[in-house]
Amino acid sequence: MTRRDVVVTGLGATTPLGGDVPSTWQATLAGTPGARKMDNDWAEKYSIPVDFAATIAVKPSEVLAVPEIKRMDPSAQYAVIAAREAWQDAGAPEIDPTRLGTVVSSGIGGVWTLLNGWDTLRERGARRVLPMTVPMLMPNSPAAYVELEFGAQAGAHALVSACASGAEAIGYGVDMIRSGRADVVIAGGTEAAIHPMPIAAFAASRTLSTRNDDPAAASRPYDTARDGFVLGEGAGIVVLESAEHAAARGAKVYATLAGVGLSSDGYHITSPEPNGRGQISAMRDALADADIDLSAVRHLNAHATSTTVGDLIEARSVREVLGSVADQVALSATKSMTGHLLGGAGALETIFTVLALHERVAPPTINVSDPDPELTLDLVRDEPRRLDDGPLAAINNSFGFGGHNVALVVTRD
């Protein structure tokens, strides 16, 4: 049976750089840093060594109705905001509900609801715990609320694979369409974990940057002075559609989601396998799934979180996969601007990858004043770079704690 091609027809986001895709993308191309001092006393009150993060640019209270905010954890709020934008961007397609699916993931879930509920229980007793607490904190809550928003009946899924969650959700959405389960899938990732407990925990694991004196320059992938990632928040959602369905309704098509590669390291709960075994496997599988010539690859959006070890493991893995064509591939590390959205990162970076091909421009990487000499790839620094005319392919990498590896291949004519 002929495999169904899957195209991207809608994009939606709310991020540290903007409340929608256009503002986020323009800020990205301009090299705008999203990290900023937090307007709270958490660092002083709890002795947390980090007092900054890439906080959301537009608060949900400016977009959602009060009843919606009261019944949704921030992670679900972000997902619904992004999904509404993506759906409208896709032209609000008319579709049989049984042919519409949702896959919306989060790496951590409703941590604000969970911890606030525990505080309420300890301080005010069981009777004051909100009756909506469980539906708000469950990790499938964002997927469920998006499903309810659009009446989707082909399935609502919430894959949890740490920082690879958003990309894996998109990959699963591709599989839903290819298998014939759905014609349209709303897919992506979301995260709202800028809370003192997760920040303290990440700081304790020495994975967060502590550049409190200069937050805007803290996320610096591949720089010799990199010292950890910047925690971010937000959501990225795409509308995936079978090419036939999109053509039948005359939909705008951004690009084709041509290849999905998944693997696991089988190595360590937090550290990537040192030789990049799983990362290499995911990228090669995605390229094989896309069935394209390696020479077509002109762009790669790296996972590149700005950690001392992780950045170079990925860089070596990319060099191994791309081989002789590596020098023609424009490498972007957009977490230098957005921070690390955890479960939302892979979805947002898929949007960036789609737009890079659609507009034929690779976004910049900022804060790299002294590139690591072990980086042997063509890093796009400070200014966006024009991509070639003609057919293009790009890779988006997403890797997560637990050894989860996801690579997506995007193409355009």
N, C-alpha and C positions, 0 to 999 in steps of 0.2 A: 504494500500500500504506500502511495506517495506521501512523504512527510509534509505536514502543513507548515508553511513559513509563518513566523510570528513577527509582527511589526509593532512599533511603539507609536501610538496615536495621541497620547495625552501625558502631560507632565505636571506635577504639583509638588510644592515644598514649602516648609516654613523652617527657617534656619537661623544661625547666629548672624548671617549676612543680610537677611531680608525675609519679609513675610510671604513671599511668593517666588516662583521660578525666575521671572524676568529680573527682579531686583537682586536676587541671590546671584544669578549668572553674571550680571553686569558688575557687581561687587567683586566677584571672583576674577573676571577678566582684568579688573582694575587693580588687583592685588591687595584687596582690603583685608586687614587682619580682623578676625572676629573675637579674639580674646580680650577680656576687659576685667578690671577689678570688680568683684561682686559687691553689691550694695547691702552688705550684712556684716554681722560681727562674728561669724562662724570661726574664723581663724583664731581670733582672740579668745572667744568663749570656750572652744573645745581644744585649743592648742594644736590646730591643724596647720601644717607648714605651708599650705597653699591658699592664697586668698583671691584667686582669679579663675575664670573659666570662660568658655565661649557660650555665653547665655543667649537665649532666644531673642531675636531682634524685635519681633512684634508679639506682644503678650496675647494669649488666647482671649482674654477679657475684651480686647479690642475687636475681636472677630466673631466670637460665639455668643449665643444668648446665655443668660444667667442659668436657666434650668439645665442647659447642656453642660456647663462647667461643673455644676453641682453633682451630676451623675457620672462624670468621666474623670479618671485619673489624667494628669497632664499628658502622659504618653498617648492615650486615646484621643485627647483633644488635638494634639499635633497631627495625628494620623487623619482624623476627620477633616481638619483644615486643608491638609495637602491633598486628600482624596477628592474633596469638592473641587479644588482648582484643576486637578488632573482630569476629572470627569467633564468639566466645562470645556477645558482645552481640547478634549477629544470630540467635542461637539455633542455631548450628552446623548450618546447613541441610543436609539430605541432597540431593545433586545428582549427576547423571551427570558424572564428571570431564571429559568432552569438552565440557560446557556451562559449565565454570568457568574463568575467566581471571584473570591477575594483571598489573597494571601498577604497578610500584614504581620510582620514579625517585630519583636523587641528582644534585646539581649538580656534585659533585667526585669522588665515588666513594671507593674505599678508600685514602685518602691516608695513614692511619696504617700500613697494611700496606706500601704502596709505599715510604715513607720509612724505616720500620724495616728493611725488606728491604735497602735500599741501605746503611744503616748496618752491617747484619750482613755484607754482602758486603765492604765496605771494611775492616772491623775484624777479621773472622774467616774470610773466604774463602768461595768458592762452595759448598763442601760443607756449610756451616752455614745456607744459605738454605733456608727451609722449603719442602717440596714443594707445599704448598697455597697458596703465595704468589699465583700468578696467579688461581686461583678466588676468592681473598679480595679482591684489589685491583680486579678488573674491575668497571666501573660497573653491570653488570647482575647482580652478585652478590646484592643484596637482592631483586630480582625473582625470581631463580632460587631462592633459599632459601625465599621465600614460596610459590612454585610447588611446590617439593618438599614443604613442610610440609603442604600441603592436596591434593596430587596433581592440581593443575590441568593440563588438557590442551588448553584452548581457545586458549592462547597466553600467553606470559610476556614482557612488554615492559618496556623501561627507556628512556623518553624523557629526553634530557638537554638542558635549556634553562635552565641556570644557576638563578637564584632563582625562575623560573617552573616548574621541573620538577615539583614536587608537584602543582600545580594542573593542569598539562597532562596528567599521568598520569591524574588523575580525569576530565578531559575525554575522553581517549582511551578510558577504561573505559566512559564513557557511549556513545561511538560503537560500541564492541564489542557492547554490548547492543542498541542501536538497529538495527545492521546485521544482527542475528540470529546473530552469531558465538558469543555466550555468553548465558546467562540470569543469571549471577552473576559479578561481577568484584570482586576485592580490589585496591584501588587507593590510591595515596598517594605520599608522599615521605619521605626520610630523609637525615640528614646527620650526620657525625661528623668535623668538620674543626677542632676546637679543638686544634691542634698548633702548635708554635712557627713552622714555616715559613709556613703560611697566614696566621697572625696577623701575622707580619712583612711578608708580601706585601700584605695588606689595609692595614696601617698605612702602608706605603710609598706606596700609592695615595691616601692621605689620605681614605679612606672610613670608617675606624673612629673612634669617639669616643675621646678620650684623657683622659676625666674620671676619672683614677685616684684622686682624692681622694674621689669619691662615686659608685661604680659603680651603685648602685641608682637614681640619678637620671640616668644617662648616656644612656639611650634616651629621647629627648624629642621625638617627632614633632610638627611644626608649631610648636614653641616657638622663639622668637627666638634662644635660646642653643643650639640644636641644633648638634652638631659631628660627626655621623657615627653609624653604627649600632654595636650591640653584637653581637658574634658569639655565636650560640647553637648548640645541637645537640639532636638528638632525631628523632622520627618521628611522623607522623600517617597513619593508615590508615582508609579507609572501606570498607564492604561495599555495593556497588551491586547493584541487582537490578531486573529488569523488574517493572513493577507487577503484571502478571499472575501471575508466579511468586511474588511476595511475598504476594499475596492468596490464592493457592491453598494456601499453607501457613500462613496466618494470622499472618504476620510482623508485628512491630511496625514501624511506619514513622515515621522522624523527619521527613522532608521529601522533596520531589521535587527532583532535580537537573534543572532544566528547560531551561537554556540554556548553551551553550558558545560563546565567542568567542575566536578566535586571530588574531594579526597579528604582523608584524615591522616594525621601524622603517626598515630600510635606511638607517641614519644613522651609527652609531658603535659601536665594540666595547664601550664601557662607559657612555657618556652617553646618556640618553634623548633622543629628538627633542624640541627645545625647545617646540614647539607642541602636543606630546602627540598627534600625528597617529595613531600606532599604538595608543596607549592608548584613544583615542576610538573607533577602529575596532573594537577588541576588545569594548569595552563595548556598543556599538551592535549588533554582530553577536550577542552573547550575549542581549541583550534581544529582538532579532528572532527568534532561535532559540527562545526561551522563549515567544514569541507572547503576551505579556502587555501590559496597559495600563501605561504608565509611572507612572501614579498609584498603582499597587500597591506600588511600591518604597518601603520604609520604613527600610531599613538598608543600610549598606555597610561592609564590612571592607576598609580601605585597605591597599595595599602599604606605604606610609608607613614608610620605614626609618629616618628621622631624619637624612637627609642634607640639606644646605643647599639644593641645587637640586632634587633629585628630588621632595621632598614637595610643593612648590608646583606643579610640572608636573602631577603627578597631581591635585592639588586643582582646578586650572583645567580639566583634562580632565573630571573628574567634573561640575563646574558646567556645562560645555558640553553634556555628554550629558543630564544631568537637567533642565536648563533651569528651567522655572517650578516644577517639583516638588522642586528641590534643597533648599529650606528645610524640607521635611517629612521628610528622610532623616537618620536618626541615624548619624553617622559615627564609627566606632571604629578605633583604630590599636593593635592588640594587641601589636605588636612592642615597645611601650613596656614591656611586662612580660616577654615571652618572649625578647627579643632576636631576632636574625635567624637563622632556621634554614636559610637558603640553600635547598637543594633540598627541604627538609622544610617550609619556611614556608607555601607555598601550600596544602599538604594540611592542616596543622594549622589554618590560618585558614579553610579550608573547614569543618572540624569546628566551629570557633567560630561560623561563619555558620549552619550547620545548627542548632546548639544555640540560637543567638539567636532563630531563628524558632520552634523547637520549644517553647522555654520563654517566648517573647515577652519577651525582655530583651536589650538591647544592652549589651555589656561596655564598661567604661570605658577611657579613655586616661589614663595617669598621666604625671606629670612635666611637664605643660604649665602653667607658672606665668605665662608671658607669651606668649599666642598670637600668631603672626605676623599682622600686620594684613592681609596679602594672602590669608589663609585666609578665604574667604567661605562656609564650610559649617558645618553644625550639629554641632560636635564634642562627643561625649559625654565629659565630663571628670570624673575622680576617682570618680564613683559610677555604677553601672549604671542604665540607663533602661528603663522599661517600654515595650513596643511595643503597638501597637493590637490590639484584638480583630478577628476576621474574617480574610479572606484576606490574606496577606502575601507580599512578594517581597524578596529581598536580593541584593546583588552582592558577590562576592569578587574583588578584583583581585590579580594577581601579575605582576610584571615582572622580567626578568632581563638581565644583561649580554649583549650581542650584539643587543639590541633585541627580545627575546622578550616578547610581551604575551599574557596569558591573563586572561579574565574569565569567571566562572561565575555563573549566576543560579540561586538556590535559591528554592523557593516552598513554601507550606503553606496549607491551607484555614483 
